[in-house]
Amino acid sequence: QSILTQPPSASGTPGQRVTISCSGSSSNIGSNIVNWFQHLPGTAPKLLIYSNSQRPSGVPDRFSGSKSGTSASLAISGLQSEDEADYYCAAWDDSLNGWVFGGGTKLTVL
Amino acid sequence: EVQLVESGGGLVQPGGSLRLSCAASGFTYSGYWMHWVRQAPGKGLVWVSLINSDGSSTTYADSVKGRFTISRDNAKNTLYLQMSSLRAEDTAVYYCARGRGRGGALDIWGQGTMVTVSS
């Protein structure tokens, strides 16, 4: 069981907006920045969002992140078929003295 | 091109040892913290270990503490993970990733190398 809690699956139709949640605690999300990663099986994971809401260069502005208290969320607007992937949240945990990841959310574009 | 390339994976018996390598190129390797993250078959990403930019500080997940050792050679732009007393549950794809400080973004990842622990 992962320290950060994500829904195991999410889905939407092309053009829709979907949101993926990530719930943690005061020792991780509550006191440290959240990162989001996109992962296609067999490929290198890709940084999607860093510092809670910042996008690396090259990441479309359809992807956005936010954080409130001990929870964070990733929103994807204008859903496209190529967005079908696994999405992970992650943060440093002060109590564990290490990084913690969410269990991952498999996004299906219907 | 900024790139990380892992190598050294393979099949090893339970109780055995293996050393993974991660070759960095296209950036000033000595200026960055580095991480190992793994993904067991059908499971999610799990953080394994990190090392600071000059190699003087390391941290491990409880599941590998005492069995795995992370190290780096800044002259060779290479990161290592020495794994010993391997267990079946260590079977996974192992990724190296570049980090911006201890809690900063893991912004560049390698393609991964598969480690299978089985008799």
Contacts between the chains, C-beta under 8 A, distances in Angstrom:
chain1	res1	chain2	res2	distance
A	2	B	44	6.7
A	32	B	103	5.1
A	33	B	103	6.5
A	33	B	104	7.5
A	33	B	105	8.0
A	35	B	105	5.4
A	35	B	106	6.6
A	37	B	45	7.2
A	37	B	106	7.6
A	39	B	45	7.0
A	43	B	111	6.9
A	44	B	4	8.0
A	44	B	95	6.9
A	44	B	109	4.2
A	44	B	110	6.0
A	44	B	111	5.0
A	44	B	112	6.9
A	45	B	37	7.7
A	45	B	45	6.6
A	45	B	95	6.7
A	45	B	97	7.6
A	45	B	109	4.9
A	46	B	109	7.2
A	47	B	105	5.8
A	47	B	106	6.4
A	47	B	107	4.8
A	47	B	108	7.8
A	47	B	109	7.8
A	50	B	100	8.0
A	50	B	104	7.5
A	50	B	105	3.6
A	50	B	107	6.9
A	51	B	105	7.0
A	56	B	105	7.8
A	56	B	107	6.4
A	86	B	44	7.6
A	88	B	44	6.5
A	88	B	45	5.3
A	90	B	45	7.5
A	90	B	47	7.4
A	90	B	106	7.4
A	91	B	103	7.4
A	92	B	102	6.5
A	92	B	103	3.5
A	96	B	62	7.6
A	97	B	59	5.9
A	98	B	47	6.0
A	98	B	50	7.7
A	98	B	59	5.7
A	98	B	60	7.3
A	98	B	61	5.5
A	99	B	35	7.2
A	99	B	37	7.9
A	99	B	47	3.8
A	99	B	50	7.3
A	99	B	103	8.0
A	100	B	47	6.9
A	101	B	37	7.8
A	101	B	44	6.3
A	101	B	45	4.8
A	101	B	46	6.3
A	101	B	47	6.2
A	102	B	44	7.3
A	103	B	44	4.9
A	104	B	44	4.0
A	104	B	45	6.9
